[in-house]
Amino acid sequence: MKIETYLPVFSGFYETQWQFDYNYIEEIIKEDRKEKHIYSSADFDNLKIDNSSYEIDVVKLFCEALPDFMEDFITSIELQKIISPKAYNFSNDSANVIIDVKIENITKFIYENKEKFCEFLKSRYKSYDGFISHYDYDFESWESNTKNFTDFSIDGHRLGAILDFIACLLKIDNYTIFENVFEMIDFLSYVENLDEIINKIDDSLFEFLTSAGIEKDFACYLEASYNNGFIKNLILSEKILFLIKEYENSLVEA
């Protein structure tokens, strides 16, 4: 039976393990720049990340992975839409999905764990200062509104909540699914200007020379000589003279 609901278990992106890993990207860029002998700080503020594609890919992989951990209750999950709040004060991202479920197994599980389900409903749906619930938290109301937990066509939210409850009892959480998702995610592929950030150098002669393969200490000496006007007194190879000329041309073009 296919029911529209929200994606159970998924905690959203904001400040969770699913948030895009900028630290990983920055470390990779630093290593690549070091290998290219580019020593100035990378311009991380201008990183362009395709967050939309990243979030869609993560949620799709989550939808593929969750049924493997809840195979007695879920056959498949199809993503419809990712929902992000205007502000993250009280809620996080969620996803609208269509879930193909095994109703008989769900119904059986609820009645076999009635007492714990009642505790779950009370903890999640009982109103308190600062929170007004839109759902009853008594077992009988949920039983009545779902025709003894067999029909979720009127309100799919209840199915999502019940699957959350089942996952909780089975100790299935976001960390359970984490590896299955991220082993398929290549963070670098979502950086739209990766090469630009890696290869961008500052305006110094030192970095122009090191990025061309000149040894760091020698490049430092050449830059100091260039800046104090002493470089014209040095006997330099054609390669070094060519690079210095190229550097000067780059300043003119800039």
DOMIRO-179123 format. One line per field, with one value per residue (C-alpha): residue in three letters; x, y, z; residue number from 1. Coordinates in pm, 1 decimal, always signed. Example, Ala and Ser with C-alpha at 12.3 -4.5 7.8 and 13.67 -1.06 7.14 Angstrom:
! DOMIRO-179123
residu = [Ala/Ser]
x = [+1230.0/+1367.0]
y = [-450.0/-106.0]
z = [+780.0/+714.0]
num = [1/2]
This chain:
! DOMIRO-179123
residu = [Met/Lys/Ile/Glu/Thr/Tyr/Leu/Pro/Val/Phe/Ser/Gly/Phe/Tyr/Glu/Thr/Gln/Trp/Gln/Phe/Asp/Tyr/Asn/Tyr/Ile/Glu/Glu/Ile/Ile/Lys/Glu/Asp/Arg/Lys/Glu/Lys/His/Ile/Tyr/Ser/Ser/Ala/Asp/Phe/Asp/Asn/Leu/Lys/Ile/Asp/Asn/Ser/Ser/Tyr/Glu/Ile/Asp/Val/Val/Lys/Leu/Phe/Cys/Glu/Ala/Leu/Pro/Asp/Phe/Met/Glu/Asp/Phe/Ile/Thr/Ser/Ile/Glu/Leu/Gln/Lys/Ile/Ile/Ser/Pro/Lys/Ala/Tyr/Asn/Phe/Ser/Asn/Asp/Ser/Ala/Asn/Val/Ile/Ile/Asp/Val/Lys/Ile/Glu/Asn/Ile/Thr/Lys/Phe/Ile/Tyr/Glu/Asn/Lys/Glu/Lys/Phe/Cys/Glu/Phe/Leu/Lys/Ser/Arg/Tyr/Lys/Ser/Tyr/Asp/Gly/Phe/Ile/Ser/His/Tyr/Asp/Tyr/Asp/Phe/Glu/Ser/Trp/Glu/Ser/Asn/Thr/Lys/Asn/Phe/Thr/Asp/Phe/Ser/Ile/Asp/Gly/His/Arg/Leu/Gly/Ala/Ile/Leu/Asp/Phe/Ile/Ala/Cys/Leu/Leu/Lys/Ile/Asp/Asn/Tyr/Thr/Ile/Phe/Glu/Asn/Val/Phe/Glu/Met/Ile/Asp/Phe/Leu/Ser/Tyr/Val/Glu/Asn/Leu/Asp/Glu/Ile/Ile/Asn/Lys/Ile/Asp/Asp/Ser/Leu/Phe/Glu/Phe/Leu/Thr/Ser/Ala/Gly/Ile/Glu/Lys/Asp/Phe/Ala/Cys/Tyr/Leu/Glu/Ala/Ser/Tyr/Asn/Asn/Gly/Phe/Ile/Lys/Asn/Leu/Ile/Leu/Ser/Glu/Lys/Ile/Leu/Phe/Leu/Ile/Lys/Glu/Tyr/Glu/Asn/Ser/Leu/Val/Glu/Ala]
x = [+0.0/+143.6/+84.6/+195.0/+371.7/+697.2/+1031.2/+1065.4/+1390.7/+1549.2/+1663.8/+1711.8/+2030.1/+2076.7/+2347.3/+2310.1/+2534.8/+2371.1/+2489.9/+2733.3/+3088.7/+3269.0/+3559.2/+3632.7/+3626.6/+3859.9/+4111.4/+4114.9/+4168.6/+4450.6/+4624.3/+4585.4/+4723.8/+5016.7/+5096.9/+5089.9/+5323.0/+5056.7/+5102.6/+4860.9/+4521.9/+4249.3/+3948.0/+3696.9/+3443.7/+3384.4/+3320.3/+3014.0/+2828.7/+2534.2/+2345.4/+2019.3/+2166.7/+2354.0/+2040.5/+1835.5/+2102.4/+2132.6/+1757.2/+1720.0/+1995.4/+1830.0/+1503.6/+1686.9/+1866.0/+1589.0/+1379.3/+1682.7/+1678.1/+1297.7/+1225.3/+945.3/+753.2/+869.5/+894.8/+1009.5/+1023.0/+986.6/+1096.4/+847.3/+988.0/+1231.9/+1080.5/+1301.7/+1168.0/+1209.0/+1389.9/+1545.1/+1439.9/+1185.4/+1208.6/+1452.5/+1433.3/+1193.8/+1090.0/+752.2/+757.0/+540.8/+602.1/+497.4/+432.5/+338.3/+26.3/-34.0/+311.9/+273.4/-64.6/+67.4/+372.1/+162.5/-68.7/+222.1/+392.1/+86.6/+225.1/+545.2/+348.9/+132.9/+449.6/+576.5/+253.4/+254.9/+617.7/+576.0/+222.0/+125.9/+116.9/+331.3/+448.8/+589.4/+445.6/+88.5/+25.5/-208.9/-260.4/-416.9/-179.4/-415.9/-402.6/-775.9/-781.0/-498.6/-664.2/-994.2/-840.9/-651.1/-922.4/-720.4/-392.2/-487.9/-581.7/-357.4/-513.0/-680.7/-375.0/-39.1/+144.4/+29.5/+203.5/+529.6/+501.7/+432.4/+734.2/+940.3/+818.0/+902.0/+1248.5/+1304.1/+1222.6/+1441.5/+1722.9/+1737.6/+1847.7/+2034.0/+2370.7/+2252.0/+2197.6/+2485.6/+2747.8/+2506.9/+2436.6/+2776.0/+2966.8/+2779.3/+2837.5/+3131.7/+3143.4/+3387.8/+3139.2/+2910.3/+3178.3/+3106.5/+3431.1/+3672.3/+3953.6/+3931.0/+3967.8/+4251.4/+4456.9/+4401.6/+4724.4/+4787.3/+4969.3/+5312.6/+5614.4/+5686.1/+5363.9/+5389.3/+5728.8/+5639.5/+5326.7/+5560.0/+5772.6/+6044.6/+6172.4/+6018.4/+6334.2/+6475.4/+6143.3/+6145.0/+6498.6/+6402.0/+6097.8/+6302.0/+6560.8/+6289.4/+6118.8/+6440.4/+6562.0/+6863.2/+6740.0/+6895.5/+7236.7/+7174.8/+7282.7/+6967.3/+6868.2/+6654.8/+6370.3/+6372.3/+6399.3/+6109.0/+5894.5/+5967.9/+5869.3/+5549.6/+5475.6/+5516.2/+5290.9/+5024.2/+5023.6/+4974.8/+4690.7/+4523.7]
y = [+0.0/+337.5/+634.8/+998.0/+1104.2/+1254.9/+1074.3/+901.6/+901.2/+1174.4/+1460.9/+1734.1/+1912.9/+2210.1/+2136.1/+1759.9/+1488.7/+1547.9/+1907.6/+1967.1/+1901.7/+2228.7/+2127.3/+1825.9/+2040.0/+2297.3/+2032.5/+1879.7/+2222.1/+2302.4/+1974.5/+2029.1/+2383.1/+2258.6/+1996.2/+2272.8/+2487.5/+2752.9/+2874.2/+3163.4/+3107.6/+2981.7/+3203.6/+2981.3/+3263.8/+3236.6/+2863.5/+2790.7/+2483.1/+2322.6/+2264.6/+2183.9/+1888.5/+1773.4/+1769.6/+1589.7/+1323.9/+1269.0/+1234.6/+1001.1/+778.6/+793.7/+680.6/+389.0/+288.2/+305.8/+15.8/-212.4/-149.1/-169.8/-439.6/-591.1/-263.2/-68.8/-191.8/+129.1/+507.6/+763.5/+1123.0/+1393.2/+1715.7/+1848.8/+2104.1/+2364.7/+2604.3/+2979.7/+2976.0/+2689.9/+2804.2/+2529.7/+2289.1/+2138.2/+2020.6/+1739.2/+1550.4/+1460.7/+1103.2/+817.0/+503.9/+155.5/-14.7/-355.0/-256.5/-590.2/-588.6/-228.2/-294.6/-598.9/-411.8/-127.8/-358.1/-567.2/-251.6/-55.2/+66.3/+201.6/+357.4/+542.8/+680.1/+783.5/+969.1/+1153.1/+1261.4/+1382.3/+1523.0/+1650.2/+2030.5/+2230.4/+2590.1/+2700.3/+2405.6/+2355.4/+2010.8/+1958.5/+1593.0/+1404.0/+1194.6/+923.8/+575.8/+554.3/+867.6/+733.8/+395.3/+552.2/+790.4/+508.4/+240.9/+29.6/+128.5/-4.6/+311.3/+618.8/+764.2/+1051.3/+1165.5/+1032.9/+1212.4/+943.7/+678.4/+874.2/+907.7/+535.8/+448.7/+685.1/+493.3/+156.5/+278.1/+407.8/+71.1/-105.8/+142.5/+268.9/+631.2/+868.0/+727.8/+379.0/+495.3/+744.1/+517.8/+376.8/+727.1/+893.5/+610.8/+718.3/+1093.0/+1272.8/+1612.8/+1756.2/+1704.0/+1968.7/+2241.3/+2439.3/+2640.4/+2383.9/+2431.4/+2808.6/+2796.7/+2542.6/+2723.6/+3085.3/+3252.7/+3588.2/+3880.6/+3799.0/+3700.6/+3435.8/+3246.1/+3295.9/+3125.3/+2842.9/+2759.1/+2724.2/+2470.4/+2695.8/+2581.0/+2771.5/+2920.7/+3029.5/+3188.9/+3377.4/+3503.3/+3608.5/+3797.3/+3984.5/+4069.7/+4182.0/+4402.9/+4582.2/+4623.4/+4395.8/+4128.6/+4304.3/+4233.6/+3858.4/+3609.2/+3409.8/+3127.9/+3190.5/+3004.6/+3238.4/+3547.0/+3421.9/+3360.3/+3706.3/+3858.2/+3650.1/+3771.3/+4134.6/+4078.5/+3926.2/+4238.6/+4456.8/+4238.2/+4246.7]
z = [+0.0/-105.5/+124.7/+105.0/+424.1/+545.8/+542.3/+879.5/+1078.6/+861.7/+1086.4/+824.2/+714.7/+944.1/+1204.1/+1161.5/+1021.9/+682.1/+652.0/+365.7/+487.0/+414.5/+639.3/+421.6/+107.3/+260.8/+368.1/+19.0/-139.2/+105.0/+21.2/-352.9/-328.2/-122.8/-386.2/-648.0/-428.6/-377.7/-21.8/+20.9/+183.8/-46.0/-106.2/+70.1/+99.3/-274.9/-282.5/-495.4/-371.9/-551.5/-227.8/-402.5/-593.4/-284.6/-68.5/-332.2/-373.3/+2.9/+53.1/-245.7/-107.3/+235.0/+73.1/-86.0/+233.6/+494.0/+355.1/+391.7/+766.9/+795.2/+539.2/+749.9/+729.5/+422.1/+63.8/-103.7/-63.3/-341.2/-287.8/-382.6/-242.9/+14.6/+251.0/+420.0/+684.1/+648.3/+983.1/+1176.0/+1522.4/+1584.5/+1290.0/+1042.7/+683.0/+598.4/+287.4/+141.9/+18.8/-101.3/+104.3/+2.7/+337.4/+474.3/+664.9/+840.1/+994.4/+1107.0/+1265.0/+1446.5/+1574.5/+1719.5/+1913.0/+2037.5/+2164.7/+2271.9/+2604.1/+2450.2/+2165.2/+2417.3/+2578.3/+2235.9/+2151.9/+2482.6/+2450.8/+2092.3/+2075.0/+2420.2/+2419.9/+2661.3/+2706.1/+2369.8/+2177.7/+2059.2/+1915.9/+1620.7/+1709.1/+1997.4/+2200.7/+2321.6/+2172.0/+2108.6/+1886.5/+1672.6/+1654.3/+1547.1/+1291.2/+1121.0/+1138.7/+1378.8/+1217.0/+874.9/+682.7/+657.2/+343.5/+529.1/+721.6/+605.1/+886.3/+1125.0/+917.7/+927.4/+1303.7/+1346.9/+1132.1/+1346.9/+1651.7/+1497.6/+1398.8/+1751.2/+1905.7/+1651.5/+1731.5/+1375.8/+1355.4/+1124.9/+1228.9/+1134.6/+776.8/+759.2/+602.0/+342.6/+218.5/+232.9/+71.4/-244.2/-203.4/-366.0/-195.2/-448.3/-730.3/-577.2/-580.1/-896.0/-898.3/-752.2/-1005.4/-975.2/-595.7/-606.4/-868.1/-769.2/-658.9/-494.5/-662.3/-519.6/-727.5/-464.4/-531.3/-905.2/-893.0/-652.2/-853.4/-1154.2/-966.8/-825.6/-487.0/-196.6/-39.6/-375.7/-469.7/-141.5/-212.9/-565.8/-442.9/-182.8/-446.9/-687.0/-431.6/-328.6/-686.9/-642.3/-883.7/-1186.0/-1034.1/-1017.3/-1280.1/-1345.6/-1578.0/-1883.6/-1712.9/-1413.0/-1630.3/-1841.0/-1531.9/-1394.3/-1727.2/-1726.9/-1374.7/-1477.9/-1778.2/-1554.1/-1338.4/-1645.0/-1772.0/-1431.6]
num = [1/2/3/4/5/6/7/8/9/10/11/12/13/14/15/16/17/18/19/20/21/22/23/24/25/26/27/28/29/30/31/32/33/34/35/36/37/38/39/40/41/42/43/44/45/46/47/48/49/50/51/52/53/54/55/56/57/58/59/60/61/62/63/64/65/66/67/68/69/70/71/72/73/74/75/76/77/78/79/80/81/82/83/84/85/86/87/88/89/90/91/92/93/94/95/96/97/98/99/100/101/102/103/104/105/106/107/108/109/110/111/112/113/114/115/116/117/118/119/120/121/122/123/124/125/126/127/128/129/130/131/132/133/134/135/136/137/138/139/140/141/142/143/144/145/146/147/148/149/150/151/152/153/154/155/156/157/158/159/160/161/162/163/164/165/166/167/168/169/170/171/172/173/174/175/176/177/178/179/180/181/182/183/184/185/186/187/188/189/190/191/192/193/194/195/196/197/198/199/200/201/202/203/204/205/206/207/208/209/210/211/212/213/214/215/216/217/218/219/220/221/222/223/224/225/226/227/228/229/230/231/232/233/234/235/236/237/238/239/240/241/242/243/244/245/246/247/248/249/250/251/252/253/254]
